Amino acid sequence: MKNKLGDLNNHLFAALERLSDEDMTAEQIEQEAKRASAIVAVADTIISNADTQLKAAKLWAEHGQQIMPMLPQIGRAET
């Protein structure tokens, strides 16, 4: 997948622009609001995942290889 967090920003701003379109009917606004809610829900999950990855990277930077026994899911699988 080639999407980046910057792409997420673009999608969020595009949703905001669609919501601010003054030519939309009440039905179109309602439909767009539902769509925006779905986009936000997915965005929240993406941001949470990125935050978890950042925390793991910080732990690795601070503690190096010695952190791996406590966090095997971010490194090699144990056999």
PyMOL Python script that loads the backbone (N, CA, C, O; Angstrom):
from pymol import cmd

cmd.read_pdbstr("""\
ATOM      1  N   MET A   1       0.849  -1.180   0.000  1.00  0.00           N
ATOM      2  CA  MET A   1       0.000   0.000   0.000  1.00  0.00           C
ATOM      3  C   MET A   1       0.893   1.241   0.000  1.00  0.00           C
ATOM      4  O   MET A   1       1.904   1.279   0.702  1.00  0.00           O
ATOM      5  N   LYS A   2       0.537   2.211  -0.752  1.00  0.00           N
ATOM      6  CA  LYS A   2       1.373   3.393  -0.914  1.00  0.00           C
ATOM      7  C   LYS A   2       0.874   4.600  -0.133  1.00  0.00           C
ATOM      8  O   LYS A   2       1.486   5.666  -0.201  1.00  0.00           O
ATOM      9  N   ASN A   3      -0.214   4.460   0.603  1.00  0.00           N
ATOM     10  CA  ASN A   3      -0.772   5.597   1.332  1.00  0.00           C
ATOM     11  C   ASN A   3       0.135   6.009   2.483  1.00  0.00           C
ATOM     12  O   ASN A   3       0.748   5.167   3.139  1.00  0.00           O
ATOM     13  N   LYS A   4       0.208   7.286   2.715  1.00  0.00           N
ATOM     14  CA  LYS A   4       1.010   7.870   3.789  1.00  0.00           C
ATOM     15  C   LYS A   4       0.088   8.696   4.677  1.00  0.00           C
ATOM     16  O   LYS A   4      -1.055   8.970   4.311  1.00  0.00           O
ATOM     17  N   LEU A   5       0.590   9.092   5.846  1.00  0.00           N
ATOM     18  CA  LEU A   5      -0.222   9.931   6.732  1.00  0.00           C
ATOM     19  C   LEU A   5      -0.570  11.261   6.072  1.00  0.00           C
ATOM     20  O   LEU A   5      -1.617  11.838   6.365  1.00  0.00           O
ATOM     21  N   GLY A   6       0.278  11.747   5.200  1.00  0.00           N
ATOM     22  CA  GLY A   6      -0.032  12.967   4.448  1.00  0.00           C
ATOM     23  C   GLY A   6      -1.255  12.780   3.563  1.00  0.00           C
ATOM     24  O   GLY A   6      -2.048  13.705   3.386  1.00  0.00           O
ATOM     25  N   ASP A   7      -1.408  11.576   3.004  1.00  0.00           N
ATOM     26  CA  ASP A   7      -2.593  11.268   2.193  1.00  0.00           C
ATOM     27  C   ASP A   7      -3.849  11.299   3.053  1.00  0.00           C
ATOM     28  O   ASP A   7      -4.909  11.740   2.608  1.00  0.00           O
ATOM     29  N   LEU A   8      -3.717  10.826   4.290  1.00  0.00           N
ATOM     30  CA  LEU A   8      -4.852  10.872   5.217  1.00  0.00           C
ATOM     31  C   LEU A   8      -5.277  12.315   5.445  1.00  0.00           C
ATOM     32  O   LEU A   8      -6.469  12.624   5.447  1.00  0.00           O
ATOM     33  N   ASN A   9      -4.307  13.193   5.637  1.00  0.00           N
ATOM     34  CA  ASN A   9      -4.605  14.623   5.786  1.00  0.00           C
ATOM     35  C   ASN A   9      -5.390  15.139   4.593  1.00  0.00           C
ATOM     36  O   ASN A   9      -6.367  15.872   4.749  1.00  0.00           O
ATOM     37  N   ASN A  10      -4.960  14.753   3.405  1.00  0.00           N
ATOM     38  CA  ASN A  10      -5.649  15.197   2.187  1.00  0.00           C
ATOM     39  C   ASN A  10      -7.096  14.715   2.155  1.00  0.00           C
ATOM     40  O   ASN A  10      -7.995  15.466   1.776  1.00  0.00           O
ATOM     41  N   HIS A  11      -7.322  13.460   2.553  1.00  0.00           N
ATOM     42  CA  HIS A  11      -8.682  12.921   2.579  1.00  0.00           C
ATOM     43  C   HIS A  11      -9.550  13.666   3.599  1.00  0.00           C
ATOM     44  O   HIS A  11     -10.712  13.970   3.332  1.00  0.00           O
ATOM     45  N   LEU A  12      -8.975  13.953   4.758  1.00  0.00           N
ATOM     46  CA  LEU A  12      -9.736  14.666   5.785  1.00  0.00           C
ATOM     47  C   LEU A  12     -10.101  16.076   5.335  1.00  0.00           C
ATOM     48  O   LEU A  12     -11.223  16.531   5.552  1.00  0.00           O
ATOM     49  N   PHE A  13      -9.160  16.759   4.713  1.00  0.00           N
ATOM     50  CA  PHE A  13      -9.467  18.110   4.223  1.00  0.00           C
ATOM     51  C   PHE A  13     -10.452  18.083   3.062  1.00  0.00           C
ATOM     52  O   PHE A  13     -11.273  18.990   2.923  1.00  0.00           O
ATOM     53  N   ALA A  14     -10.375  17.058   2.235  1.00  0.00           N
ATOM     54  CA  ALA A  14     -11.344  16.929   1.137  1.00  0.00           C
ATOM     55  C   ALA A  14     -12.747  16.718   1.698  1.00  0.00           C
ATOM     56  O   ALA A  14     -13.716  17.273   1.180  1.00  0.00           O
ATOM     57  N   ALA A  15     -12.856  15.919   2.752  1.00  0.00           N
ATOM     58  CA  ALA A  15     -14.165  15.706   3.391  1.00  0.00           C
ATOM     59  C   ALA A  15     -14.683  17.018   3.966  1.00  0.00           C
ATOM     60  O   ALA A  15     -15.868  17.329   3.848  1.00  0.00           O
ATOM     61  N   LEU A  16     -13.800  17.779   4.582  1.00  0.00           N
ATOM     62  CA  LEU A  16     -14.190  19.082   5.131  1.00  0.00           C
ATOM     63  C   LEU A  16     -14.675  20.016   4.027  1.00  0.00           C
ATOM     64  O   LEU A  16     -15.670  20.720   4.196  1.00  0.00           O
ATOM     65  N   GLU A  17     -13.980  20.020   2.915  1.00  0.00           N
ATOM     66  CA  GLU A  17     -14.396  20.863   1.786  1.00  0.00           C
ATOM     67  C   GLU A  17     -15.767  20.448   1.260  1.00  0.00           C
ATOM     68  O   GLU A  17     -16.601  21.296   0.941  1.00  0.00           O
ATOM     69  N   ARG A  18     -15.994  19.138   1.173  1.00  0.00           N
ATOM     70  CA  ARG A  18     -17.306  18.673   0.696  1.00  0.00           C
ATOM     71  C   ARG A  18     -18.407  19.093   1.661  1.00  0.00           C
ATOM     72  O   ARG A  18     -19.494  19.487   1.238  1.00  0.00           O
ATOM     73  N   LEU A  19     -18.126  19.007   2.949  1.00  0.00           N
ATOM     74  CA  LEU A  19     -19.131  19.397   3.939  1.00  0.00           C
ATOM     75  C   LEU A  19     -19.439  20.894   3.904  1.00  0.00           C
ATOM     76  O   LEU A  19     -20.536  21.313   4.272  1.00  0.00           O
ATOM     77  N   SER A  20     -18.480  21.688   3.464  1.00  0.00           N
ATOM     78  CA  SER A  20     -18.692  23.135   3.456  1.00  0.00           C
ATOM     79  C   SER A  20     -19.274  23.652   2.136  1.00  0.00           C
ATOM     80  O   SER A  20     -19.413  24.860   1.943  1.00  0.00           O
ATOM     81  N   ASP A  21     -19.611  22.733   1.236  1.00  0.00           N
ATOM     82  CA  ASP A  21     -20.216  23.119  -0.039  1.00  0.00           C
ATOM     83  C   ASP A  21     -21.621  23.663   0.228  1.00  0.00           C
ATOM     84  O   ASP A  21     -22.507  22.921   0.652  1.00  0.00           O
ATOM     85  N   GLU A  22     -21.818  24.945  -0.019  1.00  0.00           N
ATOM     86  CA  GLU A  22     -23.099  25.602   0.281  1.00  0.00           C
ATOM     87  C   GLU A  22     -24.200  25.269  -0.719  1.00  0.00           C
ATOM     88  O   GLU A  22     -25.359  25.621  -0.499  1.00  0.00           O
ATOM     89  N   ASP A  23     -23.859  24.602  -1.801  1.00  0.00           N
ATOM     90  CA  ASP A  23     -24.859  24.262  -2.815  1.00  0.00           C
ATOM     91  C   ASP A  23     -25.501  22.904  -2.593  1.00  0.00           C
ATOM     92  O   ASP A  23     -26.343  22.485  -3.387  1.00  0.00           O
ATOM     93  N   MET A  24     -25.126  22.216  -1.539  1.00  0.00           N
ATOM     94  CA  MET A  24     -25.676  20.882  -1.292  1.00  0.00           C
ATOM     95  C   MET A  24     -27.067  20.974  -0.670  1.00  0.00           C
ATOM     96  O   MET A  24     -27.384  21.892   0.086  1.00  0.00           O
ATOM     97  N   THR A  25     -27.869  19.992  -1.020  1.00  0.00           N
ATOM     98  CA  THR A  25     -29.202  19.881  -0.410  1.00  0.00           C
ATOM     99  C   THR A  25     -29.043  19.268   0.988  1.00  0.00           C
ATOM    100  O   THR A  25     -27.977  18.764   1.342  1.00  0.00           O
ATOM    101  N   ALA A  26     -30.123  19.324   1.767  1.00  0.00           N
ATOM    102  CA  ALA A  26     -30.095  18.738   3.108  1.00  0.00           C
ATOM    103  C   ALA A  26     -29.784  17.242   3.030  1.00  0.00           C
ATOM    104  O   ALA A  26     -29.049  16.716   3.865  1.00  0.00           O
ATOM    105  N   GLU A  27     -30.341  16.562   2.033  1.00  0.00           N
ATOM    106  CA  GLU A  27     -30.078  15.131   1.855  1.00  0.00           C
ATOM    107  C   GLU A  27     -28.607  14.878   1.526  1.00  0.00           C
ATOM    108  O   GLU A  27     -27.999  13.946   2.053  1.00  0.00           O
ATOM    109  N   GLN A  28     -28.045  15.704   0.661  1.00  0.00           N
ATOM    110  CA  GLN A  28     -26.629  15.552   0.314  1.00  0.00           C
ATOM    111  C   GLN A  28     -25.728  15.829   1.520  1.00  0.00           C
ATOM    112  O   GLN A  28     -24.720  15.151   1.718  1.00  0.00           O
ATOM    113  N   ILE A  29     -26.096  16.821   2.314  1.00  0.00           N
ATOM    114  CA  ILE A  29     -25.319  17.135   3.514  1.00  0.00           C
ATOM    115  C   ILE A  29     -25.352  15.958   4.478  1.00  0.00           C
ATOM    116  O   ILE A  29     -24.326  15.578   5.042  1.00  0.00           O
ATOM    117  N   GLU A  30     -26.548  15.377   4.666  1.00  0.00           N
ATOM    118  CA  GLU A  30     -26.676  14.229   5.564  1.00  0.00           C
ATOM    119  C   GLU A  30     -25.831  13.057   5.072  1.00  0.00           C
ATOM    120  O   GLU A  30     -25.147  12.404   5.860  1.00  0.00           O
ATOM    121  N   GLN A  31     -25.881  12.797   3.773  1.00  0.00           N
ATOM    122  CA  GLN A  31     -25.095  11.704   3.201  1.00  0.00           C
ATOM    123  C   GLN A  31     -23.597  11.976   3.358  1.00  0.00           C
ATOM    124  O   GLN A  31     -22.829  11.076   3.697  1.00  0.00           O
ATOM    125  N   GLU A  32     -23.194  13.209   3.111  1.00  0.00           N
ATOM    126  CA  GLU A  32     -21.777  13.562   3.234  1.00  0.00           C
ATOM    127  C   GLU A  32     -21.319  13.512   4.687  1.00  0.00           C
ATOM    128  O   GLU A  32     -20.180  13.138   4.967  1.00  0.00           O
ATOM    129  N   ALA A  33     -22.200  13.888   5.611  1.00  0.00           N
ATOM    130  CA  ALA A  33     -21.858  13.818   7.035  1.00  0.00           C
ATOM    131  C   ALA A  33     -21.639  12.368   7.466  1.00  0.00           C
ATOM    132  O   ALA A  33     -20.733  12.089   8.251  1.00  0.00           O
ATOM    133  N   LYS A  34     -22.458  11.446   6.963  1.00  0.00           N
ATOM    134  CA  LYS A  34     -22.263  10.029   7.264  1.00  0.00           C
ATOM    135  C   LYS A  34     -20.940   9.532   6.691  1.00  0.00           C
ATOM    136  O   LYS A  34     -20.203   8.785   7.334  1.00  0.00           O
ATOM    137  N   ARG A  35     -20.663   9.964   5.476  1.00  0.00           N
ATOM    138  CA  ARG A  35     -19.402   9.581   4.831  1.00  0.00           C
ATOM    139  C   ARG A  35     -18.225  10.131   5.621  1.00  0.00           C
ATOM    140  O   ARG A  35     -17.240   9.425   5.836  1.00  0.00           O
ATOM    141  N   ALA A  36     -18.315  11.379   6.053  1.00  0.00           N
ATOM    142  CA  ALA A  36     -17.241  11.998   6.828  1.00  0.00           C
ATOM    143  C   ALA A  36     -17.043  11.271   8.156  1.00  0.00           C
ATOM    144  O   ALA A  36     -15.910  11.095   8.603  1.00  0.00           O
ATOM    145  N   SER A  37     -18.127  10.854   8.780  1.00  0.00           N
ATOM    146  CA  SER A  37     -18.024  10.107  10.036  1.00  0.00           C
ATOM    147  C   SER A  37     -17.274   8.797   9.828  1.00  0.00           C
ATOM    148  O   SER A  37     -16.456   8.404  10.659  1.00  0.00           O
ATOM    149  N   ALA A  38     -17.556   8.128   8.723  1.00  0.00           N
ATOM    150  CA  ALA A  38     -16.852   6.879   8.419  1.00  0.00           C
ATOM    151  C   ALA A  38     -15.369   7.148   8.168  1.00  0.00           C
ATOM    152  O   ALA A  38     -14.513   6.388   8.621  1.00  0.00           O
ATOM    153  N   ILE A  39     -15.070   8.214   7.454  1.00  0.00           N
ATOM    154  CA  ILE A  39     -13.680   8.576   7.188  1.00  0.00           C
ATOM    155  C   ILE A  39     -12.948   8.867   8.494  1.00  0.00           C
ATOM    156  O   ILE A  39     -11.813   8.430   8.681  1.00  0.00           O
ATOM    157  N   VAL A  40     -13.589   9.595   9.386  1.00  0.00           N
ATOM    158  CA  VAL A  40     -12.983   9.935  10.674  1.00  0.00           C
ATOM    159  C   VAL A  40     -12.742   8.677  11.506  1.00  0.00           C
ATOM    160  O   VAL A  40     -11.710   8.562  12.167  1.00  0.00           O
ATOM    161  N   ALA A  41     -13.670   7.748  11.480  1.00  0.00           N
ATOM    162  CA  ALA A  41     -13.500   6.504  12.242  1.00  0.00           C
ATOM    163  C   ALA A  41     -12.281   5.729  11.747  1.00  0.00           C
ATOM    164  O   ALA A  41     -11.495   5.224  12.549  1.00  0.00           O
ATOM    165  N   VAL A  42     -12.126   5.636  10.442  1.00  0.00           N
ATOM    166  CA  VAL A  42     -10.965   4.948   9.879  1.00  0.00           C
ATOM    167  C   VAL A  42      -9.694   5.746  10.186  1.00  0.00           C
ATOM    168  O   VAL A  42      -8.662   5.168  10.528  1.00  0.00           O
ATOM    169  N   ALA A  43      -9.770   7.062  10.065  1.00  0.00           N
ATOM    170  CA  ALA A  43      -8.609   7.911  10.351  1.00  0.00           C
ATOM    171  C   ALA A  43      -8.153   7.745  11.793  1.00  0.00           C
ATOM    172  O   ALA A  43      -6.952   7.687  12.060  1.00  0.00           O
ATOM    173  N   ASP A  44      -9.093   7.668  12.719  1.00  0.00           N
ATOM    174  CA  ASP A  44      -8.730   7.473  14.129  1.00  0.00           C
ATOM    175  C   ASP A  44      -7.951   6.176  14.317  1.00  0.00           C
ATOM    176  O   ASP A  44      -6.979   6.137  15.072  1.00  0.00           O
ATOM    177  N   THR A  45      -8.371   5.119  13.637  1.00  0.00           N
ATOM    178  CA  THR A  45      -7.680   3.839  13.741  1.00  0.00           C
ATOM    179  C   THR A  45      -6.279   3.925  13.141  1.00  0.00           C
ATOM    180  O   THR A  45      -5.324   3.395  13.708  1.00  0.00           O
ATOM    181  N   ILE A  46      -6.160   4.584  12.013  1.00  0.00           N
ATOM    182  CA  ILE A  46      -4.853   4.750  11.368  1.00  0.00           C
ATOM    183  C   ILE A  46      -3.914   5.545  12.273  1.00  0.00           C
ATOM    184  O   ILE A  46      -2.748   5.186  12.434  1.00  0.00           O
ATOM    185  N   ILE A  47      -4.422   6.614  12.854  1.00  0.00           N
ATOM    186  CA  ILE A  47      -3.606   7.456  13.729  1.00  0.00           C
ATOM    187  C   ILE A  47      -3.193   6.686  14.980  1.00  0.00           C
ATOM    188  O   ILE A  47      -2.053   6.803  15.430  1.00  0.00           O
ATOM    189  N   SER A  48      -4.096   5.912  15.538  1.00  0.00           N
ATOM    190  CA  SER A  48      -3.783   5.097  16.712  1.00  0.00           C
ATOM    191  C   SER A  48      -2.693   4.080  16.387  1.00  0.00           C
ATOM    192  O   SER A  48      -1.782   3.863  17.186  1.00  0.00           O
ATOM    193  N   ASN A  49      -2.788   3.464  15.225  1.00  0.00           N
ATOM    194  CA  ASN A  49      -1.783   2.503  14.789  1.00  0.00           C
ATOM    195  C   ASN A  49      -0.424   3.177  14.612  1.00  0.00           C
ATOM    196  O   ASN A  49       0.599   2.642  15.038  1.00  0.00           O
ATOM    197  N   ALA A  50      -0.416   4.346  13.988  1.00  0.00           N
ATOM    198  CA  ALA A  50       0.838   5.079  13.802  1.00  0.00           C
ATOM    199  C   ALA A  50       1.438   5.472  15.146  1.00  0.00           C
ATOM    200  O   ALA A  50       2.657   5.432  15.315  1.00  0.00           O
ATOM    201  N   ASP A  51       0.599   5.848  16.096  1.00  0.00           N
ATOM    202  CA  ASP A  51       1.065   6.198  17.432  1.00  0.00           C
ATOM    203  C   ASP A  51       1.707   4.994  18.119  1.00  0.00           C
ATOM    204  O   ASP A  51       2.740   5.131  18.775  1.00  0.00           O
ATOM    205  N   THR A  52       1.104   3.825  17.969  1.00  0.00           N
ATOM    206  CA  THR A  52       1.665   2.602  18.545  1.00  0.00           C
ATOM    207  C   THR A  52       3.024   2.292  17.924  1.00  0.00           C
ATOM    208  O   THR A  52       3.959   1.915  18.630  1.00  0.00           O
ATOM    209  N   GLN A  53       3.135   2.448  16.623  1.00  0.00           N
ATOM    210  CA  GLN A  53       4.408   2.213  15.949  1.00  0.00           C
ATOM    211  C   GLN A  53       5.474   3.198  16.429  1.00  0.00           C
ATOM    212  O   GLN A  53       6.630   2.822  16.621  1.00  0.00           O
ATOM    213  N   LEU A  54       5.087   4.441  16.620  1.00  0.00           N
ATOM    214  CA  LEU A  54       6.018   5.452  17.108  1.00  0.00           C
ATOM    215  C   LEU A  54       6.490   5.116  18.521  1.00  0.00           C
ATOM    216  O   LEU A  54       7.674   5.251  18.832  1.00  0.00           O
ATOM    217  N   LYS A  55       5.572   4.683  19.367  1.00  0.00           N
ATOM    218  CA  LYS A  55       5.950   4.297  20.734  1.00  0.00           C
ATOM    219  C   LYS A  55       6.919   3.124  20.720  1.00  0.00           C
ATOM    220  O   LYS A  55       7.875   3.100  21.495  1.00  0.00           O
ATOM    221  N   ALA A  56       6.680   2.156  19.850  1.00  0.00           N
ATOM    222  CA  ALA A  56       7.586   1.013  19.737  1.00  0.00           C
ATOM    223  C   ALA A  56       8.964   1.468  19.260  1.00  0.00           C
ATOM    224  O   ALA A  56       9.980   0.992  19.766  1.00  0.00           O
ATOM    225  N   ALA A  57       9.006   2.374  18.300  1.00  0.00           N
ATOM    226  CA  ALA A  57      10.284   2.888  17.802  1.00  0.00           C
ATOM    227  C   ALA A  57      11.030   3.642  18.905  1.00  0.00           C
ATOM    228  O   ALA A  57      12.251   3.530  19.019  1.00  0.00           O
ATOM    229  N   LYS A  58      10.300   4.405  19.713  1.00  0.00           N
ATOM    230  CA  LYS A  58      10.934   5.129  20.823  1.00  0.00           C
ATOM    231  C   LYS A  58      11.508   4.157  21.846  1.00  0.00           C
ATOM    232  O   LYS A  58      12.621   4.358  22.334  1.00  0.00           O
ATOM    233  N   LEU A  59      10.761   3.107  22.176  1.00  0.00           N
ATOM    234  CA  LEU A  59      11.266   2.100  23.106  1.00  0.00           C
ATOM    235  C   LEU A  59      12.544   1.467  22.574  1.00  0.00           C
ATOM    236  O   LEU A  59      13.509   1.271  23.313  1.00  0.00           O
ATOM    237  N   TRP A  60      12.540   1.149  21.279  1.00  0.00           N
ATOM    238  CA  TRP A  60      13.719   0.555  20.658  1.00  0.00           C
ATOM    239  C   TRP A  60      14.891   1.534  20.703  1.00  0.00           C
ATOM    240  O   TRP A  60      16.016   1.138  21.008  1.00  0.00           O
ATOM    241  N   ALA A  61      14.639   2.796  20.406  1.00  0.00           N
ATOM    242  CA  ALA A  61      15.706   3.799  20.409  1.00  0.00           C
ATOM    243  C   ALA A  61      16.287   3.992  21.813  1.00  0.00           C
ATOM    244  O   ALA A  61      17.488   4.208  21.970  1.00  0.00           O
ATOM    245  N   GLU A  62      15.435   3.912  22.817  1.00  0.00           N
ATOM    246  CA  GLU A  62      15.884   4.129  24.188  1.00  0.00           C
ATOM    247  C   GLU A  62      16.547   2.897  24.798  1.00  0.00           C
ATOM    248  O   GLU A  62      17.478   3.021  25.593  1.00  0.00           O
ATOM    249  N   HIS A  63      16.064   1.696  24.423  1.00  0.00           N
ATOM    250  CA  HIS A  63      16.507   0.489  25.107  1.00  0.00           C
ATOM    251  C   HIS A  63      17.161  -0.553  24.198  1.00  0.00           C
ATOM    252  O   HIS A  63      17.746  -1.517  24.692  1.00  0.00           O
ATOM    253  N   GLY A  64      17.072  -0.378  22.903  1.00  0.00           N
ATOM    254  CA  GLY A  64      17.696  -1.305  21.968  1.00  0.00           C
ATOM    255  C   GLY A  64      17.179  -2.724  22.085  1.00  0.00           C
ATOM    256  O   GLY A  64      16.028  -2.956  22.454  1.00  0.00           O
ATOM    257  N   GLN A  65      18.047  -3.666  21.766  1.00  0.00           N
ATOM    258  CA  GLN A  65      17.691  -5.078  21.709  1.00  0.00           C
ATOM    259  C   GLN A  65      17.164  -5.608  23.042  1.00  0.00           C
ATOM    260  O   GLN A  65      16.381  -6.558  23.056  1.00  0.00           O
ATOM    261  N   GLN A  66      17.573  -5.019  24.146  1.00  0.00           N
ATOM    262  CA  GLN A  66      17.163  -5.545  25.450  1.00  0.00           C
ATOM    263  C   GLN A  66      15.660  -5.444  25.706  1.00  0.00           C
ATOM    264  O   GLN A  66      15.147  -6.101  26.612  1.00  0.00           O
ATOM    265  N   ILE A  67      14.948  -4.635  24.923  1.00  0.00           N
ATOM    266  CA  ILE A  67      13.500  -4.493  25.100  1.00  0.00           C
ATOM    267  C   ILE A  67      12.733  -5.641  24.440  1.00  0.00           C
ATOM    268  O   ILE A  67      11.569  -5.871  24.767  1.00  0.00           O
ATOM    269  N   MET A  68      13.369  -6.357  23.521  1.00  0.00           N
ATOM    270  CA  MET A  68      12.680  -7.374  22.733  1.00  0.00           C
ATOM    271  C   MET A  68      12.031  -8.493  23.549  1.00  0.00           C
ATOM    272  O   MET A  68      10.933  -8.916  23.187  1.00  0.00           O
ATOM    273  N   PRO A  69      12.634  -8.998  24.621  1.00  0.00           N
ATOM    274  CA  PRO A  69      11.941 -10.055  25.362  1.00  0.00           C
ATOM    275  C   PRO A  69      10.591  -9.601  25.924  1.00  0.00           C
ATOM    276  O   PRO A  69       9.708 -10.428  26.152  1.00  0.00           O
ATOM    277  N   MET A  70      10.427  -8.316  26.143  1.00  0.00           N
ATOM    278  CA  MET A  70       9.168  -7.800  26.669  1.00  0.00           C
ATOM    279  C   MET A  70       8.185  -7.446  25.569  1.00  0.00           C
ATOM    280  O   MET A  70       6.990  -7.305  25.828  1.00  0.00           O
ATOM    281  N   LEU A  71       8.672  -7.299  24.344  1.00  0.00           N
ATOM    282  CA  LEU A  71       7.827  -6.914  23.216  1.00  0.00           C
ATOM    283  C   LEU A  71       8.097  -7.804  22.003  1.00  0.00           C
ATOM    284  O   LEU A  71       8.490  -7.292  20.955  1.00  0.00           O
ATOM    285  N   PRO A  72       7.900  -9.104  22.113  1.00  0.00           N
ATOM    286  CA  PRO A  72       8.237  -9.990  20.983  1.00  0.00           C
ATOM    287  C   PRO A  72       7.392  -9.723  19.742  1.00  0.00           C
ATOM    288  O   PRO A  72       7.816 -10.055  18.635  1.00  0.00           O
ATOM    289  N   GLN A  73       6.232  -9.145  19.894  1.00  0.00           N
ATOM    290  CA  GLN A  73       5.360  -8.935  18.735  1.00  0.00           C
ATOM    291  C   GLN A  73       5.871  -7.858  17.786  1.00  0.00           C
ATOM    292  O   GLN A  73       5.385  -7.767  16.658  1.00  0.00           O
ATOM    293  N   ILE A  74       6.841  -7.033  18.205  1.00  0.00           N
ATOM    294  CA  ILE A  74       7.354  -6.009  17.292  1.00  0.00           C
ATOM    295  C   ILE A  74       8.643  -6.435  16.621  1.00  0.00           C
ATOM    296  O   ILE A  74       9.162  -5.722  15.763  1.00  0.00           O
ATOM    297  N   GLY A  75       9.160  -7.577  16.997  1.00  0.00           N
ATOM    298  CA  GLY A  75      10.407  -8.057  16.428  1.00  0.00           C
ATOM    299  C   GLY A  75      10.223  -9.424  15.802  1.00  0.00           C
ATOM    300  O   GLY A  75       9.167  -9.743  15.256  1.00  0.00           O
ATOM    301  N   ARG A  76      11.258 -10.212  15.891  1.00  0.00           N
ATOM    302  CA  ARG A  76      11.220 -11.566  15.356  1.00  0.00           C
ATOM    303  C   ARG A  76      10.253 -12.419  16.157  1.00  0.00           C
ATOM    304  O   ARG A  76      10.093 -12.235  17.364  1.00  0.00           O
ATOM    305  N   ALA A  77       9.623 -13.338  15.484  1.00  0.00           N
ATOM    306  CA  ALA A  77       8.737 -14.280  16.166  1.00  0.00           C
ATOM    307  C   ALA A  77       9.584 -15.245  16.978  1.00  0.00           C
ATOM    308  O   ALA A  77      10.633 -15.702  16.524  1.00  0.00           O
ATOM    309  N   GLU A  78       9.120 -15.549  18.181  1.00  0.00           N
ATOM    310  CA  GLU A  78       9.842 -16.502  19.016  1.00  0.00           C
ATOM    311  C   GLU A  78       9.556 -17.905  18.530  1.00  0.00           C
ATOM    312  O   GLU A  78       8.437 -18.208  18.115  1.00  0.00           O
ATOM    313  N   THR A  79      10.558 -18.760  18.578  1.00  0.00           N
ATOM    314  CA  THR A  79      10.370 -20.152  18.155  1.00  0.00           C
ATOM    315  C   THR A  79      10.596 -21.086  19.304  1.00  0.00           C
ATOM    316  O   THR A  79      10.483 -22.301  19.143  1.00  0.00           O
TER     317      THR A  79
END
""", "prot")
cmd.dss("prot")
cmd.show_as("cartoon", "prot")
cmd.util.cbc("prot")
cmd.orient("prot")
